Amino acid sequence: MLTWDGRKDPWRRTTEKPPLNEAKQEFPSTKRVIPIVAALYMAFFLVALDRTIIATAIPTITDDFHSLGDVGWYGSAYMLIGSSF
């Protein structure tokens, strides 16, 4: 479909399928995939590490506040603050 000034409309979807010889799939090279996968693994590791920090900090927090009854709130407060970012 053309626009009013004769150019091809880039937002218009075409229903025409490309010929079979032009429908080749292109995959990223290994040099491009390895950094992406490494970044994903690092992100997963950091999220898992972040989630386990509160478990090791609970004894220190409990000693500081002198209240064992509020242990349930420590994780909730930590997740609430983390979700605000």
ZICORKA-V986392 format. One line per field, one symbol per residue. ss: DSSP state (H for helix, E for strand, C for the rest). burial: b if it has 9 or more other C-alpha atoms within 8 Angstrom, else e. A space follows every 10 residues. Layout:
ss = ???
burial = ???
This chain:
ss = CECCCCCECC CCCCCCCCCH HHCCCCCCCH HHHHHHHHHH HHHHHHHHHH HHHHHHHHHH HHHHHCCCCC HHHHHHHHHH HHHCC
burial = eeeeeeeeee eeeeeeeeee eeeeeeeeee eebeeeeeee eeeeeeeeee eeebeeebee ebeeeeeeee beebbeebee eeeee
